[in-house]
Amino acid sequence: MRAMKRPLSVLLSLMLVLGMLTIGMSAVSAAETKSIAVTSNIGAASEAQYSETSEQVTVTFKLKSDLTIVATQAVITFDTTVLKVASTNTAATVMPNFSDAVVNLTKTDGRIPMNWTNYHGNEAFKGTEAVYATVVFDIIKKGVDTTVNLEVADLTGSTDPAAGVAKDVKIIDTFEEICDTTHFTASVEEKVTPDEESGTEDFGKFLYTYMGNFEGKVGLVHFFYANPQGYDPSTLTIKFDGPLEEYNKTMKYSDMDKINANIARYDYFVYSVMFAQPITVSIYQGDTLLAKAAYSIEQYIEDKLPTADADMANFYKAVLNYGGYAQVKFNEYTDSLANKNIDSTLTPVDPSTITLPAGVGVMPDVSAVGISSLYDEQGEYLDDTRIRQFYVVSDATKLKPATVAGPASSATAEFTKINNQVYQLIIPNIGSADLDEIQTVTYGNGAVYKTTMISRVKSQLAKADLSAADRNFFTALYWYNQTANTYFGA
């Protein structure tokens, strides 16, 4: 059986034995903010900051003119890898002061074209600043600067709309290079939601460091100073808020688990589809927010890349691919894929080259404990990777708990009833480098069944009619295991 390096366990042991804070990792400060700049050819500009906790930005262009507006044409451009037009937008909401405006919200090339003409005229902007255009964007990629731009190609006013085109005045005409600022003023409003709120303190005063855990349950391990300088920990509250309700906690800062006198710890685990989802940590003194930051598995890995350690880089990229292709397979959080910022190309896997350990999949006679057959095994890819087995039970009175064991753990497991004939058993917490290792089920009569997660990968990839989403997922799962074998290997 392969011996595994356990870097996280080693670090914790050093801290416990030596009581030291110098384990070669720098303190992490508050989550970095990036800017969304808003520009235009009408002289209005703005810039707002957003962070990992930000979800939307609303951009509003306002206009005031001394003329009645009779026609306009414009386009808003944006980066589709960072922003997405929110589903709440309509032509009426985008150009609220232009009745029956034509606004194309369906284009996929980062443009929102719009135009309006009415020679009866529009008095909304005459002498009063009013909304020319406003768009709500979902922020789908964090950690980059981006820009939203308004280009007004035509803005035509009139001194007397009833007199027809003879009284038209070209305020803006980009073809003729006209931009007559004597007839208009413009401004921009920009609002990021939720509002950026980070508190008054550097988050690094509280957080010593954080790291990814990929050896069993997958998640982020946060290490905090147990006694942050300048604060009595008994007066502080800490709140964890992320995608998995089980780990969303609000507690006294002093109630966190201590690994020694100086360091406290909190583990936040996530499902495979949640690697890009932020985990927000907020620290309060009474009702006052002192510091706030957000981290994710994706951010943790991208902070480590590029790295000179090829084995580490390959494994971390495989983690992001596993998460990204899980999102596609299970259709969860697909607006921000974990592998969006890396080359996510997968090397195809020939299932015939996957060799299973001897004895895997051979079911023993377990009729003495009331089991007729094992009819199905399924993988689950939650905060831990697990195998769920389904048994046909002929006599439930004979069922006894089984022992499930792998290279890293052993535990008693109960059979749970699905219906009158079917019971299930779960083999939990299979680490990334143990997906191809034998997991055993020892039944109440002493009989043993051997299985591996990689046997499911092999059987799925052998299907000719496997969907592209499933093929990519199981291929990514295979490389997740193989790169883990190298990175954590003997």
N, C-alpha and C positions, 0 to 999 in steps of 0.2 A: 504494500500500500504506500502511496506517495506521501512523503513527509512534507508538511507545508510550513512555510514561513508565516508568522503571524505578526506583522509589523505593528498593528494597533495594540495587541497584547504586550508586545515588547515595550512600547512606549509607556503604557500604563504601569508596567512593572518597574520601569526605571523611575517613574515619578513616585510610586509608592515606596520603593526601597530607598531612594536617594533624597526624596523630598525636594527635587530640583525643578526649576521652571525653564531650564534651557534644554529643550529637546529638539532644537534645530528647526523650529517652525516659527515664523514671524506672527505677531499679533495682527488680527484682522480688524480694520476700522469699519466705520459705518458703510453700508452698501453704497457703491458709487452711483452718483446721479449723472445722467446724460441730458443733452438739450434737444428740444424740438424747436427749430427756428422757423419762423413764418415770414415769408418775403412776398413782395409783389412789385409790379411795375407802376403802381399808383402811389408809391412813396410810403406805404405803411409797412412796418416790420415789428416783430416781436420774437422773444425767445423765452421758453419755459423749461424748467428742469423736471425730469421724471426719473423714477427708480424702479426697482424690481417689483414694488408694490403697486405701481401705477397701472391702471387698466385702460383708461380712455383719455383722449385729448379732444377738446372742442375748439375749433378754430373759427373765428368770426371776423369778417371784413365789413367795415362800416364806411358809409359814404355820405357826403353832404355836398350839394350843388346849388348854384344860384339859378339853375335852369330846370325846366321840366324835362325829365328823362323820357325819351320815346323809343330807344332801342339800345340793346347791349349784347355783347357776345364775349365769353371768357372761358378759361379752362383752369382748373385747379390740378396741380400735379403733386405727386407724392411717391415715396418709395414703398412698393408693395411688399417688400420683405420685412418692413418695420411696421407699417400701418395698414389697416384694412378698414374700408368704409363700413361703419356700423349699420346693422340691419334696420335701425330706427330711422335712418335718413329717408326722406322722400323729396320729390321735386318741390313740394310746398314748404317743407322745412328748410331745404337748402337755400331757396330764394323766396323767403316769406313775404317780401314786399313787391313781388312781381307775379301777378295773377296769371296762371296758365303758362308759366315759364317751362321751357323744355330743358330737362336736366338728365343726362345719361349717367346713371349710377351703376351700370352693369359692365362697364369696360374693365378689362383685366390688366391693362398696361400702365396703370398708375395715373390715369387722367379722368377728370370729371368735366366733360364739356357742358356748357350751358348757354342758352340764348333766350332772348325775349324781345318782342316787338309789339308796340301798340301805339299807333299814331294819335290816339286820344290823349296819350301822355300819362305819366306817373308823377304825382305830386309828393310822393312819400319822402323824397330826398331834398325837396326844394326848401332851402333855409333851415332844414332839420337833419341831423345825423341819424341815419337809419341803417338797418342791416342790409348789406348788399348780398352777401352769401355767408352761410355758416354750415360747417360740416363736422359731424362727430366721427372720430376715428377710433377703432380698437387698436391698442398697442400690442402687436403680436410678437415683437422681438425686442428684448431688453438689452441694455448695455452698449448702445451705439447712438451717435448723434445723427439727426435726420432733419429734413427740411420739407415744409409744405409751401408751395408757391402759387400765387394767383397771378395769372396773366390776362389782363383785360385787353382784348383785341379791338373792341369797338365800344364806345360809349357816346351816344348821340343825344344831345339835348335840343330843346326848342324854346325860342322866346315866345312863340304863339302857336301851339299845336293845331288850332283850328284853321290856321292859314296854310297848312300843308308843309311840304318839304322846303318851300322857299324860306321858312324861318328856322330850319334845322341848323344846328351848330355842332361841328365835330369836336367833341371834347377829347376823346382818345381815338386814334386810328393808327394801329401799329404798322399797317401797310404803307401809309403815307407819312409815318414817323411823326404823328401829332400826339402831343400830350400837353394839353392846355390847362396848367394848374391854376390859372386865374378863375376857372369855373368850378373847381371842386377841391375838397379836402378829404382825406381818408384816415382811418385808424384801424387798429387790429386789437382784438381781445382773444386771449388764449387761456384755457383752463384745463389743467390736468386733474383727473379724478382717479382714485381718491386723492385729495390734496396731499402734496408732499409734506410730511410731518416727521421729523427725525429727532426732535428733542434738542436740548441745549448742550448735552455732553457728547464727547467722542465715544462711540460705542466700544472702542478699544480699551477704555478704562474698565470695562466690565468683562469683555470677551477676551480670553487669552488666545485661543485659536479654535478652529473647527476643522474637521476632516471627514472624508467619505468612509463609509464602512461597506465593504463589498464581499465580506467573507461568509456571512450568513444572511441575516436580514440586511436589506440595503437601506441606507439612510445617511443622515448627517449626525456626527457626534460633536456636540458643542462643549467646549471647556471654558468655564468662567472662573475669574478670580473670586475665591470664596469671600474675601474681604477687600472689596474694591476701595482704592484709596479715596479718602474723604467721605466715605459713607458707612453708616452702620447697616450691615446687611439685614438686620431684623426689621428695619424700617422700609425695605424695598419689596416690591412685587415684580415678578417676571411673568410675561405672557408669551406663549408659543401659539402661533396661528398659521396653519398650512392646509394642505389639501386633504389630510386624513384626520377625521374627527377624533379618533382614538388617542392621538398624540397632541391634540390641542388642549393646552393646560394653562391655567392661571394659578400661580402658587406664590407663597412667600419665597423670596430669593434665598433665604437661609434654609429652606426645606429641600433644595436640590440635593441630590446624592453627592456626597463628598468622596473623592478618591484619595485625598490627603488633607492636611490642615489648610493648604493654600488653594486647592483647585476643586471646583464643583463641576458636575457633568449632567448633561441632558441629551438623550438620544431621541431623534425624531426620524422614524422610519417611513418609507413611502413605497407605494406599489410601483411596478415597472412602468406604468403609463404616466407616472407623476414626476419623472426625473427633471423635467423643465419647470415644475411648479415651485414658486417661491415659498420658503418657510420664513415667516416674519417673527422676529423676537423684539418685544417691547419691554422696557424697564421703567417702572414708575416709583416715585416716592409720594405716597398718598395718591392724589389725583393728577399729579404733575408728571408728564412724560419726560423722562431724563434722556433716553436714548432709544433708537429704533433702527433696525437693520434687517435686511432680507437676504437669504442665501438659497441656493438650490443645488442639486446634484450636478446639473449642467454647468452652473457657474463655477462650482468647485473644480470640476474637471477642466473647464476652459481656462481657469486661472493656472492650472498645472501645465497646460499645453502652450507652446511647444516645450518639449523636454528632451534632453540629450539621452535619456534612458529609453531606448527603443521599446523594450518590453513593457514599460509603464505606459508609453504613448499608445502602443497597440491595444493594450488592455482598456485604457480609458476611452479610446475611440470605439472599441467594441461595446463598452457599457452604454455609450450614447446611442449607438446603433440599435442595441437591444431595446432601449427605452423608446426610441423613435419609431421603430417598426412595431413595437407593442402598441403604441398609440394608434397607429394605422390599423392594425389587425383588430383591435377592440374598439376602435372609433371613439377614443377618449382624448380630450385635450388636443385635438388635431390642429388647432390654430397656432400652436407653438411647439413644434417637434423638438425633442431633445437633441437630435442629430442635425439640426438645420444649419449649424455653423461649421460643420466638418464635411469632408468628402465622405459621403455615406455609401459609396459604392461597395457592394458585397461581392466577395469572391465566391462563386458557386460551389456547392458541396455535392459530390457524388455520394449518395447514401450507401452504395456498395463498398465504399472505402471506410465506413464507420464500423469498427470492430467492437462487438460487445463482449464483456467478460463471460467466461464459461458459466453455464447454469442459469443465466438471466432469463426470466420469463417461463421457467418450468414450475408449474404449480404442483405442490405435493398433495397427498391425500389428507384432507382436514375434515373429513366427515365426522370424526369423533368429537369435534367441537361445533357440530351443527352447520358447517359450511358445505354447500353443494359445489360451488364454483366461484372463481373470480372472472367476471364477465367484462370488466372494463377498467382501464386506468386513464386518468386525465391529469394534465399538468395545470397548475395554478401559479400565477406569476404576480403575487401580491407583495407585501413587504418582505415576505420570504418566498422562495421558490419551493413548491411542494408537489407531491404526488397524491392525488385523491383516488382511492381504489373503491370499487363497487362490487359487493359480494352477494350472490344468491344464497340465502340462509334457509335451510330446511327445518332447523330446530333452534330457535333463539335461546331456549333454556340452557343449551350446552355452550353458548358463546362465552368465552373468557377474554379478558383484555390481552392484547398482543404486545410484544416488545418490538419497537421500530428502532433501527440503528444504522448509522452511517459512519464514515471515517472520523467524524468530529463529535458525534453525540449519540446518546441512547436514551430512550424514554418509553414509558408505558403509554399505550394508546388504546382508547376505548372504541368499540364498534358503535356507531350511532345509527338509529333506525331511519330509513328513508320511506319505506312502506312495509307492508306485511311480509314481503319476501326479500327486500333489498336493504342491506346495511352498508355503511361506508366506513373506511378507515383512512386516516391522513398520515402521510409521512412528511413531517414539516422541516422547514429551515435547512434546505439543501444549499450549501454555499456554492459560489460561482465555480470554484475549482473542483467541486465534488459532484457536478452534474453528470460526469461520466463514471463516477465511482459507485460501487455496489451499495445499495440500500437494502437491508434485510428486514423481513417481517417474520418474527418467531411467534408461532401460534400457541394456544394453550396446551396443545398436545406435544409441543417441542418441535414440530415440523417447521422448516424454514423455506421462505420464498425470497428470491433475489430479483431485484429490479434496478433500473437506473433511469434517470431523466433523459439521458441521451438516447436511450432505446426508443423513446417516443419521438425524438427528433428524427431518428433514422426511419421509423415507420411512416412519419408524415411526409418526409422528403421523397419517399419512394412512391408516393401517390402521383399518378400521371395527371389527375384532374385537380390537383391542389391549386387553390387560387394564388394569384401573385402576392397578395397581402400575407397569406399564410406561409408561402414559400420564403418570402423575405424575412418574416418573423423567425421561422425555425432555422433559417440560415444564420441570422444574426445571433440567435440563442446558441448555436453551435460554436460560432467564433467567440462569443462571450466566454464560453467554457474553455476553449482551446487557448485563448490568450491569457486567461486566468491561470491555467496550468503552467504556462511559461513564467508569468509574473510572480505567482506565489509558489512556484515549483521547488523541487528539491535542489 
